[in-house]
């Protein structure tokens, strides 16, 4: 027979310092911040979204924190680029790590070109013939990419052939070109104005990377030296910026190479200290917010949890003051809401 528990010993929740939940009364909430703050006292994805806003707020209020945004997925063609611009323009970001595709589509938008809604009745074979490149429910025109190549050619033509470049150096030059032509608000332009480097670790995996390669072929055909490209210039530039700060924060959309490249800076500096005898202090991310629908149980890089990252020496454990929140949601829904809430809090 199972022994009956002693009802007088039952915990009240308060006995153990548990936080009570609060019903979400939407009729009484008149701002995005009020809604998001109230969601932090609910459950499931809503609670995580509210807690993510709390950690982002703490991160941006910490003036001594070096804050990195990593972004993957089709966020610029999905028209989320100005959300990142806003974060940069408000001084919330000191570095961006992205995919080349994101920067290509953002460059297209920043130069004044248009993306279009996909019409499901149009078959992909038809789209190909018309030069319509589909990204799920959105269209990138092949003509846009041709025009972007011409703009990049113009930027490269101002650089001495044979120069060795990196992604952050090249993208800064593109941003300065957009700034000179007053082409409108754009990620690359905001980054240049705020001296925020943008790193693309897998640069060749993009239209801009292919355009760079084509430009090199033309230089060689003309008997001139091709441009070099050294990704380690990105790594060392990022490492040097990180070294200037004791506290680090990371805000991640999606996963993939941008996320891991930024996170691995902590073990990189640690093994530099160990193997090279640099004696520099260990630096790990104290603040971390991730918006990504990828589940952990598939075992993929994009789904790995922050607690897993603790085992690699990438994050300060929560037991030592780390603040980590992961929101398993579509970033086109969660990201703007979180950012808007923190804008309202920090005005």
GUDRENKOL-526546 format. One record per residue: residue in one letter; x, y, z of N, C-alpha, C, CB in turn. Coordinates in pm, whole numbers, plus 32768, in hexadecimal, padded with zeros to 4 digits. Glycine has a CB too. Example, Ala and Ser with C-alpha at 12.3 -4.5 7.8 and 13.67 -1.06 7.14 Angstrom:
BEGIN
a85277DC7830C84CE7E3E830C85287EB6830C846B7E418389/s85057F1F82C485577F9682CA850A8003831385807FC4823C/
// end
This chain:
BEGIN
x80567F898000800080008000805A807D80007F9F8000807D/x803580DE7FAA8082815A7FA2806181B3801A806581A57F1E/x80C781E2805980B2823880CE807F82C180A1813482488120/x801582EE80E17FDB836F80BF803783E080EC7F4F837E80FF/x804884428094809D84B480B9805B8509812680BB850B803E/x80AF85488175807E859C81E28057862481A980E985AB8253/x7FD4864181A37FA386BD81687FDB873781AD7F0D86C1816C/x7FFB872B822C8031879E827380BE87C28246803087828307/x80FF876381FE8185877D81CD818887AB813C81DA870381DD/x811587B180FD811287DC8071814A88698063808187D68039/x8199887F7FFC81CE89047FE3816589627FAC824388FC7F84/x817589E17FC581198A467F93814B8A8A7F1480FF8AAE7FFD/x81C18A657EE581FE8AAE7E7582508B217EA781948AE07E14/x82128B757EF882598BE67F3582C88BB47F9281F78C3F7F83/x82AF8B407FD283158B09802E839B8AF77FE982E68A848068/x83968AD47F6884108AB77F1D84378B277EBE83FF8A367ECF/x83FB8B9C7ED0841E8C107E7F83F08C087DEF84B08C227E80/x83878BB77DD583528BAD7D4E83038C2C7D2B82F88B2F7D3F/x830C8C547CAC82C38CCB7C7E82388CA27C5083108D127C0B/x81D08CE67C8481488CC57C59812C8CF67BCB80E28D007CB9/x80D98CAE7B8180AC8CD97AFE80388D3A7B0D80848C607AA6/x80238D8A7AA37FB98DF07AA57F698DE37A237FF68E827AB5/x7EE48DDC7A2B7E948DD479B17EAE8E4C79567DFF8DCC79D4/x7EB28E3478D47ECE8E9D78737E4D8EE878547F0B8E6377F1/x7E448F6378847DCC8FB578727DE7901B78037DA48FFE78F9/x7DD08FF377867DF6904777147DAA90CA77107DE18FFC7694/x7D3390CF774C7CE4914B77497D2591BA779B7C569130777E/x7D7F919577F57DBD91F8784D7E4A9220781E7DC391C278DA/x7E7491ED77AB7EFC9205777A7EF6926077007F44917F7758/x7F3592D6770B7F27933876A07FA7935276527EF593B876D9/x80129306766E808E9315762180C8928B760580F5936E766E/x8122928575A481679208758881B891DE760281C39216750C/x81F9923E76438249921D76B981F291E277278293929976EC/x817F921D773D812691E977A580FB915A778680AB924277B5/x80DF913F770780B790B876DE812A905576F4808C90B8764A/x81A0907876C48212901E76CE823990087761828B9056767F/x8234907277B182549063784081F190067883825490EC7886/x817390137860810D8FBB789C811F8F2B786D80808FED7879/x814B8F1877F281618E9177BF81CE8E48780C81858E96772B/x822A8E92784582948E537895825D8E0D791082FA8EBC78BF/x81E38E2E793881A48DEE79AC813C8D87798381648E567A06/x81458D59790480EA8CF078D6813B8C7078C480A28D1A784F/x81268C287857816B8BA8784781918B9077B581128B367879/x81DE8B2577A082048AF3771D82508B5D76CB81888AC676D0/x82318B67764A82798BC675F582658C56761C824E8BB47567/x81EE8C77764F81D48D00767A82318D2B76EA81458D1076A6/x82478CD0774B82A28CF177B883308D06778482A08C827823/x835B8CB0772A83E38CBD76F583F48D4076A984048C477699/x838E8D69765F83978DE8761883A58E5B767B831C8DFD75BE/x83558E5976E5835E8EC2774A83E48EC3779082F18EB377B0/x84198E4D77AE849B8E4577F0850C8E6F779284B58DB87823/x84FC8E55771085608E8076AE856B8F1876AB853E8E4B7622/x84FA8F5C76B384FC8FEE76B78544901F7735846E902776B2/x85308FD977A5857390017821860B8FF5781485428FAB7897/x86398F8777D786CA8F7377C987048FD6776486E98EE3779D/x86BE8FED76F586EF9050769486F790D976D5869390547618/x869390FD77248697917F77688711918877C48617919677B9/x872891207811879B9120786C881D912A781D879B90A078C3/x882290E577AB889A90E6775888B791727721888A908376E5/x885091B576EE8869923876B0887F92A6771787F4925E7656/x884F92917791886892F377FB88F492E3783787FF92E57869/x89349273781E89BB925B78528A1E929D77F289D891C17861/x8A4A931478148A9D936377BA8B28932777A58AAB93EF77F0/x8B5292CF77FD8BD6929077EF8BD0920C77A48C12927B7877/x8B5A91E877728B489168772F8B60917776988ABA91307749/x8BAD911A76608BC0911375CF8B5190BB75978C5090DA75A9/x8AF990F575458A7F90B275198A89908A74858A05910C752F/x8A70900C746C8A7A8FD373E589F08FA473B98AE08F5E73E0/x89C98FC3733F89518F8A7303897C8F27729888F48FF972C7/x894B8EAC72A089628E4B723588DD8E2E71F389A58DC8726B/x88DF8E24717088618E1A712888718DBE70B088308EA470FB/x88168D5F70A588118D057032877F8CF6700888538C7A7052/x87688CA96F9F86E08CA36F6986C98D196F0B86778CA46FDA/x86558D1C6ECF86388D816E6885FC8E006EA385D98D476E00/x863D8E396F0686028EA76F5085FC8F2A6F03864D8EBD6FCF/x865E8F456EAC86578FC56E6385F18FC06DF486E18FE96E2A/x85ED8F526DAC85878F486D4384FB8F3D6D8285A28ECD6CE7/x84F58F156E0084768F116E4984548F996E86847C8EA86EB7/x84A38FFF6E658488908A6E8C849990A36F2283FD90B06E63/x84FB90616F5D851C90796FE9859C90CC6FF8852C8FF47032/x85D490FA6F89865391416F8C865191BF6FE1867B91646F03/x85E292086FDF85DD9284702C85D7926970C3856492D67003/x85AF91F070EA85B591CD7178864791CB71A4857291437192/x869C918E7151872B918D71708765921971678777912D7111/x873C92677103876892F370FA8749933E717C8725933B7083/x86D1932A71AF86A8936F72298702934A729E8615934F724B/x872392CA72A8877A929E7315880592DB7306878492057317/x883792E3728B88BA931F727388B693B5729088E7930771E1/x885093F8725A8848948A7268883894B672FA87D394BF7217/x87FD9462734C87EA948373D988649460742F8771943B7410/x88CD942C73EE8946940D74388940938B74848965947A7496/x88E19335746288D292B674A88933924C7475884392847499/x89759266740689C391FF73C18A4F923273A6897F91D5733D/x8AB591E173C68B3F920473A68B7A91AC73398B9491FC7423/x8B35914273128B6390EC72A48AEC909B72728BD7908F72D2/x8AEE907B71F08A88902871B18ACE8FB5716A8A2F907A714E/x8A998F3E71788AC98ECA712E8A528E9270E18B098E5C718D/x8A608E83705E89ED8E60700B8A148E006F9C89AF8EDD6FD0/x89B08DCF6F5889C78D836EDD89DC8DE46E6989518D216EC0/x8A1F8DB56E018A328E086D8B89AF8E256D438A928DC66D2B/x89538DC46D4688D18DD96D0588858E4B6D47887D8D596D0A/x88888E516DCC88458EBE6E13887D8F456DEA88528EAC6EA9/x89008F4E6DDF893D8FCD6DBA89238FEE6D2789D38FCA6DD5/x891A8F886CD388FB8FA06C45886E8FDA6C3789078F1E6BF4/x880C8F966C7387828FC66C688771904E6CAE87208F606CA5/x87BA90636D1C87B690E56D5D87F591526D0987FA90DE6DE3/x886091306CC188A0918D6C65883F91B46BF6892091506C2A/x87FA91526BC08796916C6B57872D91CE6B8B875290E86B2A/x86F791B36C018691920B6C3B86CA92956C57865891CE6CBB/x874392996C91878093196CB587A093706C3D87FC93016D02/x87B4932F6BC987CF937B6B4E874F93A76B08882193276AEF/x86DC938D6B46865E93BE6B118612935E6AB8867694396AC6/x863F92E36AAF85F992816A5B858B923C6AAC865D92186A23/x853391F66A6784BC91BF6AA684BE91266AA9844091EE6A5D/x847E90EE6B11845C90616B1683C490566B0A8490901E6B9B/x83948FE26AE483058FD26AC782CC8F566B0C82EE8FC86A30/x82478F5A6B2482018EE66B5781F88E7B6AEB81748F0C6B8A/x82108E006B1282008D926AB3816D8D716AA2824E8D156AE3/x81468D566A2680BE8D296A0A80C18C9269F980848D70698A/x80848C456A53808F8BB36A5080658B7469CC803D8B786ABE/x800F8BB7697F7FE48B7D68FF80568B7968997F6F8BCE68C6/x80BF8BC468AF81318BC56853818F8B526878817D8C4D6857/x81A58AF6681A81FB8A836831828E8AAE683281E38A1767C6/x82E08A616878836E8A84688283B58A8367FC83B38A2568E0/x83888A2C67A083C38A2C671983A98AB266D3838989B966C6/x83328AE766E7830F8B6966AC83608BD966ED82798B8466BC/x83708BD0677183BF8C3467B7844D8C39678183C08C18684E/x84888BC5676985108BC0673685198C0666AE85408B2E6729/x84BA8BEA665784BC8C2765D284AE8CBF65D9844D8BEC657C/x84658CF06639844F8D80664784BB8DC5669983C78D996687/x851A8D7866CE85818DB46722854D8DDB67AA85BC8E2C66DE/x84EF8D8B67DE84B88DA2686384EE8D3668C1841A8DA26860/x85458D5B691C857F8CFC697A852A8CF769F886118D23699D/x84F48C816A1784968C766A8784DD8C556B08842C8C0C6A6A/x84BB8C9E6B7284E48C7E6BFA84628C6A6C49853F8CF06C3A/x84358BEF6C5083B78BC86C8E83428C146C5283BD8BE06D25/x83168C826C9082A18CCA6C5D82C58D526C22823A8CDC6CCC/x83458D656C0183788DE76BD683CF8DD76B5A83C88E2B6C49/x83D48E406B08841D8E3B6A8A84908E9F6A8B83C08E586A13/x85088E6F6A6A857C8EC36A4E85918EC169B785FC8E916A9A/x858F8F35697985A08F3E68E886318F2368C185758FCA68B5/x86448ED5685686CA8EC1682187078F4667F586C88E5D67AB/x86B18FA067C486E29025679D871C9070681586709076675D/x86DE905F688A8716909D690287A4906E691B86BF907E697C/x87B98FEC690B883E8FB4692588A38FE368BD88378F1B6927/x88768FF2684188CF902967DA88F690B967FB888C9023674F/x88929106682888AE9192684B8909919A68C6882991DE6864/x88F6913D6924894D913A699A89DC911A6972891990D36A00/x89ED90C269108A7490A368E28AB7911F68A78A7190336879/x8A6B916C685A8AA391E668208ACE9247688C8A3D922867C2/x8A7F925368F68AA392AB69658B21927969AC8A2F92B769C9/x8B2A91F669C28BA091BF6A038C1B91D269AB8B8C912A6A23/x8C0B91C269278C7B91DB68CC8CB0926968DC8C5091C26839/x8C5392C668ED8C7B935169008CCC9364697F8C0293AA6903/x8CA4931F69EA8CEE93266A688D7892E86A578CA092DE6AD9/x8D7F92736A188DFF922E6A088E5E927969AB8DE891A269D2/x8E2592C3694B8E79930D68ED8EC6937D69328E249346687D/x8E9D93A569AA8EE1940E69F58F5293D76A4D8E7D94596A4C/x8F6493536A4D8FC993136AA1903B92E26A488F8B929C6AF3/x90B392EF6A78912892C36A2B9122922C6A1491AB92E96A74/x912591FD69969126916D697D919A912A69C59130915168E7/x918290B069F391E690686A3F91DA907B6AD5926D90926A13/x918690DB6B01917090F26B90912C90786BCF911A91726BA7/x915690556C4691138FE96C8E90A590236CE591798F996CE5/x902C8FF06CD48FB790256D198F7D8FBE6D788F4C90516CB4/x8F258FED6DCC8ED58F966E238E448FC16E158F048F9F6EBA/x8DE98F736E4C8D5B8F956E3A8D3890196E7D8D038F266E73/x8D6B90336EF68D4390AE6F3A8D7D912A6EF58D6F90AC6FCC/x8DF4911D6EBA8E2F918E6E738DE191AC6DF38EC391726E52/x8DC091436DA88D7891566D2A8CEC918E6D448D6F90D26CDD/x8CA591576DA68C1D91866DC28C1D92156DF78BD991296E26/x8C85923C6E3E8C8F92C86E6A8C9C93246DF28D0892DB6EC9/x8CE792FB6D8D8CF4934C6D148C6E93576CCB8D5E93106CB7/x8C2392EA6CC88B9D92EE6C8B8B43934C6CDA8B5E92606C84/x8B4B93466D5F8AFA93A06DB18B1C94316D9B8B0C937E6E43/x8B9E944F6D8A8BC694DA6D6F8B9395086CE78C5F94E86D75/x8B8F94AD6C868B5794D16C038AC394F36C108B6B945D6B9E/x8A7894A46C5B89EA94C16C7189D995466CB989A794506CC1/x8A3295626D178A2A95DF6D618A4596576D068A8D95DD6DD6/x8AAA964A6CAF8ACA96B86C538A5596D86BF78B4696956BFF/x8A0F96716BCC89A196856B6E891C969D6BB58994960D6B13/x892096A36C3C88A796BD6C8A883596656C5A887F97516C82/x885395E26C5487F695846C158780955D6C6E883F95076BED/x877795956CE4870D95706D408743951D6DB3869F95236CF8/x86EC94FA6E0D871694B06E84873994216E5E86A894B26EEF/x87A993F06E8F87D6936A6E6E883293376EDC881E93676DE6/x883692B36EED888B92776F54891C92A06F41887F91DF6F52/x895092936EC789DC92B16EAE89FA93456EC78A03928B6E1F/x899C939B6EA789B0942A6EBE89AE944A6F538943947B6E74/x894D94136F9C8947942A702D89C593F7707188CC93E7706A/x89F6938470428A6E9349707E8AE793A4706A8A8992BF7042/x8AF693DE6FF38B6694386FD88B5B94B5702E8B6A945E6F43/x8AE394EC70378AD1956770838AEF955271188A43959A7072/x8ADA94D9714A8AEE94BC71D88B71947171F28A7A946A720C/x8BC1945E71898C3F941471948C26938871CE8CA3946071EC/x8BC2934571988BA092BD71C08BCC925F71518B0792AE71DD/x8C2E920971698C5991AD71008BF1914170E78CDF916C7125/x8BE6911870688B8F90A970438BE7903B70098B2090D56FDC/x8BE38FC870498C358F57701F8BDD8EEE6FDB8C808F197098/x8C0E8EB96F6D8BC98E4C6F278C2C8DD86F1D8B958E7A6E99/x8C2B8D7C6F7D8C8F8D126F7F8C8C8CB86F048C7D8CBE6FF8/x8C168C9F6ECC8C0A8C4B6E548BEE8CA46DDB8B998BDE6E66/x8C4A8D006DBF8C318D676D5B8C198D2D6CD08CA58DC86D56/x8C5F8CC26CAC8C4D8C8B6C258BC48C4C6C138CB98C236C08/x8B7D8C336C7F8AF68BF96C788A908C6A6C698AD78BA46CF6/x8A9D8CB96BFF8A438D2A6BEB8A568D636B608A5B8D966C55/x89F48DAF6B3489FE8DF46AB48A728E576AB5897B8E3D6A93/x8A848E9E6B248AF48EFD6B2C8B798EB36B1F8AEF8F4C6BB0/x8B838E3D6B5C8BFD8DEF6B4F8C168DC36AC08BF68D766BA8/x8BAC8D9B6A7A8BBB8D7469EE8BDF8DEC69978B3A8D3369BA/x8BA48E5E69B48BC68ED969698C598EFD697D8B6C8F4F6995/x8C8A8EEB69F78D168F056A158D6F8EA969C08D338EF16AAC/x8D488E2969B78D958DC969688D948DEE68D48D5D8D3C697B/x8D218E1768A08D178E3F68138D6F8EB867F88C858E5E67EE/x8D6F8F1668558DC48F8D68458E578F64683E8DAD8FF168B9/x8E7F8F04688F8F088ED3688C8F2A8E9368058F208E7068FC/x8ECD8E4767CE8EE48E0A674B8EFB8E7666E08E6B8DB16723/x8EAE8EE066E98EBF8F4D66878F468F9166988E4D8FB46696/x8F708FA467148FF48FE1672A90638F8C66EC900F8FF367C1/x905C8F0B670490C28EB166CF90C18EB2663690AD8E216703/x90478EB465FC903D8EB7656A907A8F3765308FAB8EAC6540/x907A8FA1657F90B5902065539149902A6574906B90966592/x91808FBE65AE920F8FBE65CF923090066650925C8FFB6560/x91CD901966A691E4905D672691D78FF96799918090D36738/x92159015680B920E8FB6687B91828FB168B992748FDC68E6/x915B8F3B68E190D98F29692190DF8F5769B390AB8E966918/x906B8F7369EA90628F926A7890768F136AC98FDB8FD56A9A/x90BB8F1F6B3990C08EB36B99904C8EBE6BFA91458EB36BE3/x902D8E506C3D8FC38E526CA28FF28DFC6D168F398E1F6C68/x8FFA8E386D8D902E8DF26E028FC88DF86E7390B48E306E2E/x8F7F8D8A6E8E8F1B8D8C6EF98F578D9A6F848EC88D0E6EF3/x8FD88D7D6F9390168D8A701790258E1D703F909E8D457018/x90218E776FDD901F8F066FFF8F9F8F29704A902C8F5C6F7F/x8F308EE870258EB28EFB706E8EBF8EC570FC8E3E8EB47025/x8EF48E4C71098F008E0D718D8F548E6271EB8F3C8D827180/x8FC68E9171BC901E8EDD72158FE88F67723590A88EE971D6/x8FA38FA571D48F64902771F08EF89017725B8F279063716F/x8EA68FAF724E8E3D8F9572B08E7A8F7773398DE48F1F7282/x8EE28F25733A8F238F0273B88F5B8F7D73FF8F938E9D73A0/x8F978FD673B18FD2904E73ED8F6590A874299022909C7385/x8EF390B273E98E869103741F8E4F90C4749F8E15911373B6/x8E429040749E8E108FFA75158E70900C758B8DFC8F6474F7/x8EF2900A75708F56901475DB8F4A9096762B8FE29009759F/x8F0D90FC75F18F04917D76368E97918076A08EEB91EA75D1/x8E4A911376AE8DD7911377088DDB909A77658D54911576B7/x8DA990AE77DE8DA19040783E8D1E8FF478338DB2907578CB/x8CB4903978068C318FF877FC8C048FF5776B8BC790427854/x8BC98F8377458B9C8F6F76BC8B088F4D76BC8BEE8F007677/x8AC38F7876518A378F54763D8A208F2D75AD89DB8FC97664/x89C58ECF759689A88EA2750E89128E9974FB89EC8E1974F1/x88E48ECC748A88568EC7746588518E8073DF88148F58745D/x88118E0C73DA88198DB5736587918DA0732488558D30738B/x878E8DB072A1871B8D89725087458D0D720286EA8DFD71F1/x87008C9E721787218C2371D1879B8BE0720F873B8C3E713E/x87F08BA871BB88658B6171ED88D18B5F718488418AD37217/x88FE8AE77162895F8AD670F689E78B117112892A8B12707C/x8A318B2B70A68ABA8B5C70B28AC38BE070FD8AF78B6C7028/x8A6E8C4470E38A7D8CC3712D8A788CB171C48A108D247104/x8A1B8C6071F28A0E8C4B72828A8C8C0972BA89948BF572A1/x8AB68B9B727D8B278B5272B58BAA8BA072A88B358ACB7272/x8BBB8BE772388C368C3572248C468C9C72928C368C79719A/x8BD98CE072B48BDF8D44731E8BF58D0473A78B5F8D987320/x8BB38C9473BF8BBE8C5374418C498C19745A8B578BE5744D/x8C898BE973EF8D098BA474038D7B8C0474278D2E8B577386/x8D5F8C86742A8DC98CE4744F8DF68CCB74DF8D988D76743F/x8D9A8C9C75348DBE8C8275C08E238C1075CA8D418C627612/x8E078B9A75918E6E8B3175978EEC8B5575498E358AB07562/x8EDF8BA674DE8F568BCE74948FB68C1D74ED8F308C227418/x8F828C7E75368FD78CCD758F900C8C7876038F8A8D4675C4/x8FBB8C19762F8FE78BC3769C905B8B6A76708F738B6D76D0/x90518B3075F790BE8AD975CB91398B2B75A190908A807556/x91248BAA757991978C02756191E58C1575E391688C8D7529/x919B8C2C764F91DC8C3F76D192248BC076FC91748C68773C/x91E58B4C76E1921E8ACD770E92968AA376B891B38A61770B/x92878AAC763592ED8A7475DB93598AD975B492AC8A40755F/x93358B5875BA93978BBF759393CE8C0B760B93588C207532/x93958BF3767F93C68C3576F893A98CC976FD94588C217703/x93368CF376C593158D8276C392E58DB4774C92AA8D9E765A/x92BA8D5777A1928E8D7A782A92188DDA782C93018DB87878/x91CC8DE077C091588E3877C090E58DF8780D912C8E5A7730/x908B8E4A7844901D8E1278928FB98DC9783B8FD68E8078E0/x8F718D6C78778F078D2478308E928D8378198ED98CA6787F/x8E5F8D8277A08DEA8DD5777E8D7D8D7B77458E118E467717/x8D0A8D7F77848C988D3077568C1D8D8977518C818CB577B3/x8BBB8D6177038B418DB176F68AEE8DA777758AEF8D83767C/x8AD58E1C77B18A828E22782A89EE8E2A78058AA98E9A7882/x89CF8E7B77A189458E8C777589338E4276F0891F8F237767/x88C28E0076DF88AB8DB6766288158DA8764A88EF8D2B7667/x87EA8DD375D3875F8DC575A987608D87751E87138E5075A9/x87108D20750B870A8CDF748886788CCC745F87548C587489/x86588CF273E385D48CDA73AA85E78C797336858F8D60737A/x85B48C01734585C88B9A72DF85638B2A72F486598B6372E4/x851E8AFC728B84BE8A8F729D84FC8A05729F84588A957230/x857E89FC728685BF8979727D85C489377308864F89877243/x858F88BD73168591887A73998619883C73B68526880F739F/x86378832743586B787FA746086C28765744186CA881074F4/x8652871D7445865A868B7440867F865473B785D786517468/x868186A7734E86B1867672CC874A866972CC868486D4725B/x878C86A8732B881D869B7334886B86F572D688428610731A/x882887537294886C87AD723688A98825727C880B87DB71CB/x890788637237894C88D8726F88EB8948729089B7890A720E/x888A89607237882F89D0724E87D489BB72C487DD89E871D3/x87C2893E72EE876A8923735F87B0891373E4871C88A97343/x8836891373E4887B88F774628860896674C8891388E8744A/x8850893C75448825899975AD889A89E875E587E0894D761E/x88798A52762E88E08A9F767189248A4E76DF88A58B2076AC/x88D889F3771E891889A1778489818945774588AF894E77D0/x8966891776CC89CC88CA76848A478920766B8994889375FF/x8A30899F76478A9F89FB76308AF18A1576AD8A6B8A7D75FA/x8AB28A0977228AFC8A19779F8B6989AF77A78A9D8A0E781A/x8B4B893577798BAC88C877828C2688E177298B6B8845775B/x8C17893776C58C85895B766C8CD189D7769A8C51897175E0/x8CA58A1277078CE78A8B77378CBF8B0676EA8D7A8A7B7730/x8C488B0576AD8C1C8B78765D8BC58BD876AE8BCE8B4775E4/x8B858BA777188B278BF877658B428BEF77FA8A978BCD7747/x8B278C5C783F8B2B8C5C78D18AB38C0A79018B288CEF790B/x8AC88BA679558A578B57798789F58BB079D48A898AE579E1/x89768B8A79D389138BD67A1D89328BD57AB288878B9F7A03/x89728B6B7AE289978B627B6F8A008BCA7B9589CA8AD77B8F/x8A438C037B2E8AAA8C697B468A808CF27B128B2E8C3F7B04/x89FE8D017AF789CB8D847ACE89A98D917A3C8A2C8DEA7AF0/x89B78D2779ED89918D2E796088FB8D40794F89BF8CB27916/x88D58D8B78E888478DA178C9882C8D6F783D881F8E3978D7/x87E58D01783087CF8CC277AE873A8CA97799881E8C3E77A2/x87068CCC7723867B8CAE770186778C82766F861F8D2B7719/x862F8C177655861D8BE575CD85888BE575AC865A8B5775BD/x85648C2A754084D98C35751684C78BDF749A84B18CCB74F9/x84788B7674A584628B1B743483EB8B4F73E4844A8A877465/x84088BAA7389839D8BEC733D83D38C2072B983608C60738F/x83788C43726183998C8571E283CF8D107202831C8C8C7182/x84488D2C71D684878DAC71F6843C8E2371BB85168DAE71C5/x83F68E10714B83AC8E81711183378EAB716A83788E5B7085/x83128E5671C882A98E78722982E98EAA72AB824E8DFE7245/x83468E5B72E2837A8E78736783DE8EEB736A83BC8DFD73A0/x84378EF3730784A28F577309846C8FE6730F84FA8F47728E/x8412900F72B483E1909A72BB839A90BA733E838290B57247/x835390597375830A907173F2836B9089746582AD8FFB7412/x83D29035746E8435904374D9847D90C974CE849A8FD074D5/x84A990EB745684F391687443849B91E074608529917173B3/x841F91DD743283C5924E744C83AD926074E2833E92397404/x839D91F3752B838891FC75BB8400923D75FF836F917275F6/x8479921775D784F1924F7616850592E075EC856D91FC75F3/x84DD9304757284E29390754A848A93E475A984B193A174B6/x841393B275C683BA93FD761E83F2940976AC833193BA7623/x843B93A476D8847493A8775F84EC9406776A849D931C778A/x8534941976FD85B49460770485B094EB76C7861E940F76C0/x853A951E76AC853095A476738563960D76D484A095C3764C/
// end
